[in-house]
Amino acid sequence: MLNSLFSTVRSFFLANTLLICISINGLPDFAIAQEASDDSEMGDTLSGFDEDESAEDVNDILSGFDEENNFHYSEENQSKTFNDDWNTFFGYTGISLSYSFVKLPPEDDSNSDWSGLTRIRPFFSITWDMKFGGNWKSRISSKSFYDFAFGLKERDTFTREVLNELEKEAEIREFYLEGTIFGSLDIRLGSQILAWGVADNFRVVDVLNPTDNREYGMTDIEDVRIPLPITRIDYYLGSYKLQTVAVHQIKFNKSAPLGSDYNSTTTEIEEIIPESNTENTEFGLALYGTFRGWDASFHWAQYFDDEPNLFITEVNLLPGVGIVPSLEYRHSRLTMSGIALSFNSGNYLWKTEAAKFWGMEFNNVKEKKFQLTEILLGTDYSGWSDTSLSIEHVIKHLNDFDYRLEAEPDYQKEDIIATTINFMQDYYNQTLHLQILGTMIGKWGDDGGLNRASLEYEMMDAFSVKGGVMIYQPGDSLYFQSLNDNDRIFFEARFSF
């Protein structure tokens, strides 16, 4: 038993080192292959935009406009194990725990037990930044975890999908090369994170990078966005920046696996994933302007919707059962055009985003494609000492709504309203951090929502502990009703190096 446990832990910590070594050895080939991909896959067009430089972006957090070319590091990663003019290593390690205090244990051992301890997850992340001369640099980052919670319960009762997705993971995240071609023209090639817009909690114009939704509301801040193989070009002209991007691999949101307590479905439904080829390349354009006291950006993208819709492919009549439909998930090819604005006024930062989407497809109305209009308004207030308050409100309107869309399997609404309030306050010389986050779906939370409160204490420069509680509100939404028993308390200890 002890030998088995030691072997698991040892493999966990060696996983990231192996990933980094493989990436280092393959770096020259990667750069050459990526450059070849530019010519063959994109033809005359290299389009795409800008993105946050690191995985600092939060679940549905959109970055602003003043994007620098230097590497950005989160506060928790300020401590570095090795640093000189061309080489930097940094990362973090720790353990994450969660306890489900509403769910009851199953009556027998044949069902999965999602009560009590649902996460005992050590994690390890490392990032390697390198500079090549004065104009080129690269980044390789990886993360792995192993969750011991499944081994402490009847492991065989959990589905194969749950164990594959949630018990362990080791992956390369960002892996790119960037530099200046000449003058005001920059390029970045490789797996990276792209963030558009000014919102902190909702995504309107930020559409290209998928997100990790396997444990809704519980995903670590730095892991929400999923990096994609992207070619990005930035052209600077005074206070303006033109960005083009091409996404070379089709990836979608990570959803809760079948059998998870975040997935109430009982049967597996096939998801149609478009082939990653030249024809299906996702493109985008953005124009940024930075002015005195305000910023603006215009965005356009052609991409596959990260959220699929359910379609009935055929209907079968089974004796003794009745009518049984065959279902599959499909992703619509969408076109988005939008704008993002932010401006300062005293202690307030006002922000807004608006976008229109073309090409939405649904099962119940196959004869046409729909358009969606989405508008966000928000403000950040920082007039109190060591305190910030953020409020965001978003409205989605499905144009030319057809009431047939309200029936299954579409379950669409003409209008969806959501509001988020985020309160943060620091104590004891900014070493103790309180955060209270509330999200309402519907005018007054009629369709569900979540409430999350956490307290983080920086015990020393590189070590912190955090604990909190997550409460889900069911409402009328079938999805949030399925999360009603998923309330949790959570704890994390983290050491940065």
C-alpha positions in Angstrom: 0.0 0.0 0.0 2.7 2.5 1.0 4.8 1.5 -2.0 1.8 2.1 -4.3 1.1 5.5 -2.7 4.8 6.5 -3.0 4.8 5.5 -6.6 1.7 7.6 -7.4 3.1 10.7 -5.7 6.5 10.3 -7.3 4.9 9.9 -10.8 2.8 13.0 -10.1 5.8 15.3 -9.4 7.8 13.8 -12.3 5.0 14.3 -14.8 5.6 18.1 -15.3 9.4 17.6 -15.5 8.9 15.1 -18.3 6.5 17.4 -20.1 8.9 20.3 -20.0 11.9 18.1 -21.1 9.9 16.8 -24.1 8.9 20.3 -25.0 12.5 21.6 -24.7 13.8 18.9 -27.0 11.1 19.5 -29.5 11.3 23.3 -29.5 13.3 23.8 -32.8 11.0 21.4 -34.7 8.0 23.0 -33.2 9.0 26.5 -34.5 9.8 25.1 -38.0 6.5 23.1 -38.1 4.5 26.1 -37.0 6.0 28.4 -39.6 5.3 25.8 -42.2 1.7 25.6 -41.0 1.4 29.4 -41.4 2.0 29.0 -45.2 0.0 25.9 -45.8 -3.0 26.4 -43.6 -3.6 30.1 -43.9 -2.8 30.9 -47.5 -2.9 34.6 -47.9 -4.6 35.3 -44.5 -3.0 35.3 -41.1 -5.8 36.6 -38.9 -6.2 36.7 -35.2 -6.0 38.9 -32.2 -4.4 39.5 -29.0 -4.5 37.6 -25.8 -3.4 37.8 -22.2 0.3 36.9 -22.0 -0.2 34.3 -19.3 -2.8 32.1 -17.7 -3.7 34.9 -15.3 -7.1 35.1 -17.0 -10.0 34.0 -14.9 -13.0 32.0 -15.6 -14.7 34.2 -18.2 -12.4 37.1 -17.4 -11.6 39.4 -20.3 -8.4 41.4 -20.5 -8.2 45.1 -21.3 -6.5 47.0 -24.0 -3.0 48.1 -22.9 -1.3 44.9 -23.6 2.5 45.0 -23.2 5.0 42.8 -25.0 6.7 41.8 -21.8 5.8 38.6 -19.9 3.3 39.1 -17.2 3.3 37.1 -14.0 0.7 36.8 -11.3 1.5 38.0 -7.8 1.7 34.5 -6.5 4.4 33.7 -9.0 6.7 36.6 -8.3 9.3 34.4 -6.6 11.5 32.7 -9.2 13.9 29.8 -8.7 16.3 30.9 -11.5 16.5 34.2 -13.3 19.1 35.8 -15.5 19.0 37.9 -18.7 17.6 35.0 -20.8 16.2 32.3 -18.7 13.5 32.2 -16.0 11.8 29.4 -14.2 8.8 29.9 -11.9 5.7 28.0 -10.7 3.7 26.8 -7.8 2.6 23.6 -6.0 0.1 22.8 -3.3 -3.0 20.9 -2.5 -6.7 21.6 -3.1 -9.5 20.1 -1.0 -13.3 20.3 -1.2 -16.1 18.8 0.9 -19.7 18.4 -0.2 -21.9 19.0 2.8 -25.3 18.6 1.3 -25.2 15.4 -0.7 -25.9 12.2 1.3 -23.9 8.9 0.7 -25.5 6.4 -1.6 -27.6 3.7 0.0 -25.4 1.0 -1.5 -21.9 0.7 -2.9 -23.1 0.3 -6.5 -23.5 4.1 -6.9 -20.9 6.8 -7.0 -20.4 8.6 -3.7 -20.2 12.4 -4.2 -20.7 13.2 -0.6 -18.1 14.3 1.9 -14.6 14.8 0.6 -14.8 15.3 -3.2 -11.3 16.6 -3.8 -7.9 15.8 -2.3 -5.8 17.1 -5.2 -2.1 17.9 -5.0 -1.1 20.0 -8.0 2.1 21.2 -9.5 2.8 23.9 -12.2 6.0 25.1 -13.8 6.7 27.8 -16.4 9.9 28.4 -18.3 10.5 31.7 -20.1 13.4 32.2 -22.4 14.8 35.2 -24.4 16.7 34.9 -27.6 18.5 38.1 -28.3 16.6 41.4 -27.9 13.6 40.6 -30.0 12.5 37.0 -29.4 11.3 35.0 -26.5 9.4 31.8 -25.7 7.3 30.3 -23.0 6.6 26.7 -22.0 4.2 25.9 -19.1 2.7 22.7 -17.8 0.5 21.6 -15.0 -0.5 18.3 -13.4 -2.6 17.0 -10.6 -3.7 13.7 -9.0 -6.9 13.5 -7.0 -6.7 11.0 -4.1 -10.4 11.4 -3.2 -11.5 8.7 -5.7 -9.2 6.1 -4.1 -10.6 6.7 -0.7 -14.1 5.7 -1.9 -15.4 2.9 -4.0 -13.4 3.8 -7.0 -15.0 1.2 -9.3 -18.4 2.9 -8.9 -17.2 6.0 -10.8 -17.6 6.1 -14.5 -14.6 5.7 -16.8 -15.2 9.3 -18.1 -15.0 10.7 -14.5 -11.8 8.9 -13.7 -10.2 9.9 -17.0 -11.1 13.6 -16.7 -11.0 14.3 -13.0 -8.7 11.8 -11.2 -5.5 12.8 -12.9 -4.2 15.2 -15.5 -0.8 16.2 -16.9 -0.7 18.7 -19.8 1.4 21.3 -21.6 -0.5 24.5 -21.5 1.2 27.5 -23.1 4.0 26.7 -25.6 4.8 29.5 -28.0 7.5 31.6 -29.6 7.1 35.3 -30.1 9.2 38.2 -31.4 9.5 41.3 -33.6 9.7 40.7 -37.3 10.5 44.3 -38.0 9.7 47.7 -36.6 6.1 47.7 -35.4 5.2 44.2 -36.5 5.2 41.4 -33.8 4.3 37.7 -34.2 3.5 34.9 -31.8 3.3 31.2 -32.9 2.1 28.3 -30.7 -0.3 27.3 -28.0 -1.5 30.4 -26.2 -4.3 32.2 -24.5 -6.2 35.0 -26.1 -8.4 37.4 -24.2 -10.6 40.2 -25.6 -12.8 42.8 -24.0 -13.0 44.6 -20.6 -15.4 42.5 -18.6 -14.3 40.5 -15.5 -17.0 37.9 -15.2 -18.9 37.5 -18.5 -17.7 36.8 -22.0 -19.2 38.9 -24.9 -16.5 39.6 -27.5 -14.1 37.1 -25.9 -15.0 34.1 -28.0 -11.9 32.2 -29.2 -10.4 30.4 -26.3 -12.6 27.7 -24.8 -13.0 27.3 -21.0 -12.8 24.5 -18.5 -16.4 24.0 -17.1 -16.0 20.6 -15.6 -16.6 21.8 -12.1 -18.6 25.0 -12.6 -17.4 27.8 -10.3 -14.7 25.6 -8.7 -12.0 25.8 -11.4 -8.8 27.5 -10.4 -8.4 31.0 -11.7 -5.4 30.4 -13.8 -6.7 27.2 -15.5 -10.1 28.4 -16.8 -9.0 29.3 -20.3 -7.8 26.4 -22.5 -4.8 27.4 -24.7 -5.1 26.9 -28.5 -2.5 26.6 -31.3 -2.7 30.1 -32.7 -0.8 32.3 -35.1 -1.1 35.9 -34.0 0.2 39.1 -35.6 0.2 42.6 -34.0 0.8 45.8 -35.9 1.4 49.0 -33.9 0.7 52.5 -35.2 0.9 55.2 -32.6 -1.9 54.7 -30.1 -3.5 52.0 -32.2 -2.9 48.3 -32.6 -4.2 46.0 -35.3 -4.3 42.3 -34.5 -5.0 39.3 -36.6 -5.2 35.7 -35.5 -5.7 32.2 -36.9 -6.7 29.3 -34.7 -5.3 26.0 -36.2 -7.0 23.4 -33.9 -10.6 23.0 -33.1 -11.2 22.6 -29.4 -14.3 23.2 -27.3 -15.2 23.8 -23.7 -14.4 21.0 -21.3 -17.7 19.9 -19.9 -18.5 17.8 -16.8 -17.9 14.1 -17.8 -20.8 11.6 -17.8 -21.4 10.4 -14.2 -20.0 13.6 -12.5 -22.1 15.4 -9.9 -21.9 18.3 -12.3 -23.5 16.3 -15.1 -27.0 15.0 -14.5 -27.4 13.2 -17.9 -27.6 9.4 -17.7 -26.7 8.5 -21.3 -23.7 9.5 -23.4 -24.5 11.7 -26.3 -22.1 11.9 -29.3 -20.5 15.3 -29.9 -19.6 16.2 -33.5 -16.1 17.7 -33.5 -15.2 19.4 -36.8 -11.9 18.3 -38.3 -9.0 20.6 -37.7 -8.1 21.6 -41.3 -7.6 24.7 -43.4 -11.3 24.9 -44.2 -12.3 25.0 -40.6 -9.6 27.4 -39.4 -11.0 30.1 -37.0 -10.2 33.7 -37.8 -10.4 37.0 -36.1 -9.5 40.7 -36.3 -9.3 43.4 -33.7 -8.4 47.1 -33.7 -7.4 48.6 -30.4 -7.2 52.3 -29.5 -5.7 53.8 -26.3 -6.6 57.4 -25.6 -6.5 59.8 -22.7 -8.8 58.4 -20.0 -10.5 55.8 -22.2 -9.9 52.8 -24.4 -11.8 51.2 -27.3 -11.6 48.1 -29.4 -13.5 46.6 -32.3 -13.6 42.8 -32.8 -14.6 40.4 -35.6 -14.3 36.6 -35.5 -15.5 33.6 -37.5 -15.4 30.5 -35.3 -17.2 27.5 -34.0 -19.5 28.0 -31.0 -17.8 26.5 -27.9 -21.2 25.5 -26.5 -23.0 22.9 -28.6 -26.7 22.5 -29.2 -28.6 19.3 -29.0 -30.1 17.8 -32.3 -32.4 14.9 -32.9 -30.9 12.8 -35.7 -33.7 10.1 -35.9 -36.6 8.8 -33.9 -36.9 5.0 -33.2 -40.0 3.1 -31.9 -38.9 0.4 -29.4 -41.4 -2.2 -28.4 -42.3 -1.9 -24.7 -40.4 1.3 -24.4 -42.0 3.8 -26.9 -40.4 6.5 -28.9 -36.7 6.9 -28.4 -34.9 9.8 -30.2 -31.2 9.5 -31.2 -29.3 12.7 -30.2 -26.1 14.4 -31.0 -24.3 17.6 -30.1 -23.4 20.0 -32.9 -21.4 23.2 -32.9 -22.6 26.1 -35.1 -20.1 28.1 -37.2 -20.7 31.6 -36.0 -19.6 35.1 -37.1 -19.2 37.8 -34.4 -18.8 41.5 -34.7 -18.5 43.6 -31.5 -17.0 46.5 -29.6 -15.6 47.0 -26.1 -15.2 50.4 -24.3 -13.8 51.4 -20.9 -13.2 54.9 -19.4 -12.3 56.3 -16.0 -14.4 58.8 -14.0 -13.0 59.5 -10.6 -13.1 56.3 -8.5 -15.1 54.6 -11.1 -14.1 52.5 -14.1 -17.0 52.2 -16.5 -17.0 49.5 -19.1 -19.3 48.1 -21.8 -19.3 45.5 -24.5 -21.7 44.8 -27.3 -21.7 42.1 -30.0 -23.9 40.5 -32.6 -23.7 36.9 -33.6 -24.8 35.3 -36.9 -25.3 31.6 -37.7 -26.9 30.0 -34.6 -28.7 26.7 -35.4 -31.3 24.9 -33.4 -33.1 21.5 -33.7 -36.8 22.7 -33.6 -36.4 25.4 -36.4 -34.1 23.9 -39.0 -35.2 26.1 -41.9 -33.2 29.2 -40.8 -30.2 30.4 -38.8 -30.7 32.8 -35.9 -28.9 36.0 -34.8 -28.0 36.9 -31.2 -27.4 40.3 -29.7 -25.5 40.6 -26.5 -24.9 43.8 -24.4 -22.8 44.2 -21.2 -22.6 47.1 -18.8 -20.4 47.2 -15.8 -18.5 49.4 -13.3 -15.6 49.0 -10.9 -15.5 51.2 -7.8 -12.2 51.7 -5.9 -13.0 54.7 -3.6 -12.7 52.7 -0.4 -9.4 51.9 1.2 -8.1 48.4 0.3 -11.5 47.6 -1.2 -12.9 47.1 -4.7 -16.5 46.5 -5.8 -17.4 45.3 -9.3 -20.8 45.0 -10.8 -21.6 43.6 -14.3 -24.9 43.1 -16.0 -25.4 41.3 -19.3 -28.4 40.8 -21.6 -28.7 38.2 -24.4 -31.5 38.6 -26.9 -32.3 36.0 -29.5 -33.5 38.0 -32.5 -36.6 37.0 -34.4 -37.5 34.5 -31.7 -39.6 31.5 -32.6 -41.5 30.0 -29.7 -40.9 26.5 -31.0 -37.4 27.0 -29.6 -38.8 26.8 -26.1 -39.6 23.1 -26.4 -37.1 20.3 -25.9 -34.4 19.7 -26.9 -33.6 23.4 -27.5 -35.0 24.9 -24.3 -34.1 28.4 -25.6 -35.4 31.8 -24.2 -35.8 35.0 -26.1 -34.0 37.0 -23.4 -31.4 35.9 -20.8 -30.3 38.3 -18.1 -27.4 37.8 -15.7 -25.8 40.0 -13.0 -22.5 39.5 -11.1 -21.4 41.4 -8.0 -17.8 40.9 -6.8 -16.6 42.5 -3.5 -13.0 42.3 -2.4 -11.3 43.7 0.6 -7.8 43.4 2.1 -6.7 43.5 5.8 -3.5 43.3 7.8 -1.3 45.2 5.4 -2.9 43.4 2.4 -2.0 39.9 3.6 -5.6 38.8 4.3 -8.0 38.9 1.3 -11.7 38.6 1.5 -13.8 38.0 -1.7 -17.5 37.6 -2.0 -18.9 36.8 -5.4 -22.6 36.5 -6.3 -24.0 35.7 -9.8 -27.8 35.8 -10.6 -29.3 34.4 -13.7 -32.6 36.1 -14.5 -33.9 39.4 -13.2 -33.7 38.4 -9.6 -32.0 35.0 -9.8 -35.2 33.3 -11.0 -33.1 31.0 -13.2 -30.4 30.1 -10.7 -27.0 31.4 -9.7 -24.1 30.9 -7.3 -22.6 32.6 -4.3 -19.0 32.1 -3.4 -17.1 33.6 -0.4 -13.4 33.0 0.3 -10.7 34.2 2.7 -7.0 34.0 1.7 -4.1 34.6 4.0 -0.5 35.1 2.8 1.4 33.5 5.6 4.7 34.5 3.9 5.8 35.9 0.6 5.6 32.6 -1.2 3.1 30.6 0.8 -0.7 31.2 1.2 -3.8 29.4 2.4 -7.3 29.9 1.3 -10.7 28.6 2.4 -14.3 29.3 1.5 -17.8 28.1 0.6 -19.7 27.7 -2.6 -23.5 27.8 -2.6 -25.5 27.1 -5.8 -29.0 28.6 -6.3 -31.4 26.3 -8.2 -34.1 28.6 -9.6 -36.1 27.5 -12.7 -33.1 26.5 -14.7 -32.8 22.7 -15.2 -29.0 23.1 -15.1 -28.8 24.9 -11.8 -31.5 22.6 -10.3 -29.1 19.8 -11.0 -26.4 21.6 -9.0 -28.6 22.2 -6.0 -26.9 19.5 -3.9 -23.4 20.5 -5.0 -22.7 23.1 -2.3 -19.2 22.8 -1.0 -16.6 24.1 1.4 -13.1 24.3 -0.1 -9.5 24.8 1.1 -6.2 25.3 -0.7 -2.6 25.6 0.4 -0.1 27.0 -2.2 3.6 27.5 -2.3 5.0 29.7 -5.2 8.6 29.5 -6.3 
